[in-house]
Amino acid sequence: MKNEEHKHEFLFEKINYKILLIGIGVIALGFLLMSGGGSDDPNVFNDAVFDFRRIRLAPTTVLIGFGITIYAILKNPKK
């Protein structure tokens, strides 16, 4: 038997990993946009919870990030 070297291949190409990291960054940005706005006193209600940033912008950013990561997984760089 010949002693063959096994070449370890990655599952994706370099461009797929770059797009995947961008998608993960966008998801993290969306979760950062959702954070904050709480009140120090639990007996006092803060209206900042219903801000545009937390209700519309942050969830949309997270969904866009998930779309980017799905695209990175499905992208075939050999075409």
C-alpha positions, 0 to 999 in steps of 0.5 A: 500500500502506498503512503498517501497524504490526505489533503484536508479540505475545508467545507467552504471556500474562503469567500463563504467564510468571509460572507458568513462572518459578515452575517454573524457581525450583522446579527450581533449588531442587531442584538446590540441595537435591541439591548438597553432601555430598561429602568433602574427602578422596577416600579417605574415604566420606561417608554424607551422599550417601544422605541423605533430602534428596538421594535423595527430596526433591530429585528430587521437587522437580525433577519437580514443577518440571518439571510446573509448567513444562509446565503453564505452557506448556500453559495457555491463558489465553483460556479 
